[in-house]
Amino acid sequence: MKARFTLPFATTTIACAAALIAAACGNGNSNPSTGPTDPDTVADQRAAALVGQMTTDEKIQIVHGVGMPNAGLGGPFPAGIAGAGYIPGISRLGIPGIAMADSAGGVNVANSNATALPAPVALAASWDTTLANAYGARIATELRTLGYGEGLGGGVNLTREPRDGRTFEYMGEDPVLSGLMSAARTTGTQSQNVIATIKHYAMNDQETNRMTSNSVVDERTMRETELLAFELGVKQGMPGSVMCSYNLVNGTYACEDPYLLTSVLKTEWGFKGVVQSDWTATHSTVASALAGLDEEEPGDIGNAASPIPGFTITSYFSSALKSAVTAGSVPMSRLNDMVQRKLRTMIRYGVFDSPPTPGGTVDQTAGNALALQVAQQSSVLLKNAVPTGSTQPVLPLSAAGLSSIVVIGGHADAGVLSGGGSGAVPAAAGNAVSGCQSTSALLSLCGTWYKSAPLAAIKAKAPSATVTYFDGTDAAAAATAAASADVAIVFATQWETEGVDLSSLALPNATTDSYNENYDQDALITAVAAQARRVIVVLENGSPVLMPWLANVHGVLESWYPGVQGGQAIADLLFGDVNPSGKLPITFPQQDADLPQPTISSTNTTVNYSEGLLMGYRWYDGKQITPLFPFGFGLSYTTFAYSGMGAKADAAGNVTVTFTVQNTGTRAGAETAEVYAALPAGLGEPPKRLVGWQKVSLQPGQSQQVSVAVPAMLLSTWDATNHVWKLNGGAYQLTAGTSSRDTNALTASVSLSAH
């Protein structure tokens, strides 16, 4: 009942002859034809030979970092390395050092000229695994060019709490979408000989009290929601590293939880890589090592002082681990396993035999091309109404029919917004918006704006029109100008960052985020909408936003954090040079009160997953709450029709769903056809779950038969008594449509036997 998802994997081509492994293989190059050729076997055997030659001190050296290069904390670090962490090599055995960098949407290293791609939540909105593969490969190429052998970028946590400050770093609220997109990204990264890390394992779904909060969640809920995303990401993507999280899970720190790290990840899922702590997420030596933690970060910083007042770093895997091994409280066999996992991962994914070196030059042309492509394919058209007196929807805009355009707000004259924290990517050309002064000692509260101004791109699209800009601080002036313009385009932004949750999904104002927007954005949109003949809102955000003005605007384009080519992509979409094809990976609620936890407590560190299986769109379905926009929703400039649905099951319970999608409009476009399943009654399951999809590109009038394979596991429930996936007997209803709430979705039923 294993899901099938195949993408090309990186292979290590240099093998050691089996007869020589026990003697002195090191990193030597023997004839591959005389030994095993399977890359996993080769990596395992070569690593075992190295472990057999290492001293205890050398083994200890391999399982912890030596500080944080980007903070100047600890060392020694190689020249040119300023990432998140570093583990020195062992020259006598030919073991290279390995440098790590944060890389959620690009390499987070200052002055590197790395490409700022659209945020991972935007990638998820593309619903395109091929694009996710290219996304992972692009970041890996730049990591390697800059000297990094491991990227810390693969966020898999589900959007249980959409006000989470790191929502933009993750890939939505559904485990199947997040898991399979993560796997595609991972294989792209590791195809370029860079180790991929997926994180934060597990149930790390809000930033408030993130280092002390206790996620209280039952086993079935874990396995059918967030752990399913990780299971798909691990089994299908085969990442070299899984990063455990800060929080506790049912009273045990995630990085010393034997159920999560060993029973599930290593034993059940067969994970052969490294379990790496989040930075300062280690709380013990013996308990963590025995639970399955393999690597401590940032590790041993020696006598270096922390650059953050009141913040200390304790090393548990340096001298303390050596003492525990010497005393026998941590067996030598466990230390050997920790080292084995690290070395085999380095060998398996090409950073052992070909270690990256710093000092390379990023190919910005290639990076910008992919950034533009991702931004174009991930933006979601949420509304496209016909204005009064017109016969056509407001979008796409026709330059020939426009004599005046008013662009308002969101620093659209300067650039586009990005998220903060470790998920940020420095602006290669400098921050487009200056003047923000952060008052926080622990993190910056100032957004990064890339110099890709939507205003300039809009002017280029409509060279004959008069295009004027208002910064939004004077709503009355902007509204007056909009009243006489052919169209008003209002840009609205929502900045978020690691370490801080949003107080509300409402658009920020001078009270809730005085650092990045010093006016009331909702009031501005309302004022403009009251006078403009045609008004379009463009959103730049990392989480859903509330839209009290929705009924009064004609168009809404969701661009997320669109990356270094965002301004160009937005203009391409507004003027129809690109047809929007993104679909929402997160439900947009009508109000904060509709969320499972109406508020995030700053004092109660117990985070009770009381909604159980009703995470994301399942909550709205199960509670019969109408969302503002449902999961999977997205409009196009063309139209699509579905027909001829059928479903067949094999003896093992795997189901194949087939149907036809036709482009019935006048423009070429891409449609993500989504398949959901309703399980037999009486199982206590939500009304429906996503079980597959296919994105198809069609010319006007063109039809294509779609076939979606649904593995039996994705139709199963978790049996918490026997700790296994169980396929229940009964009737399963499958639907195929344009979103999770498509009222015109096709349906088909299959009967399955229990397995």
Disulfide bonds with the S-S distance in Angstrom:
Cys16-Cys25 1.77
Cys244-Cys255 2.06
Cys436-Cys446 2.03
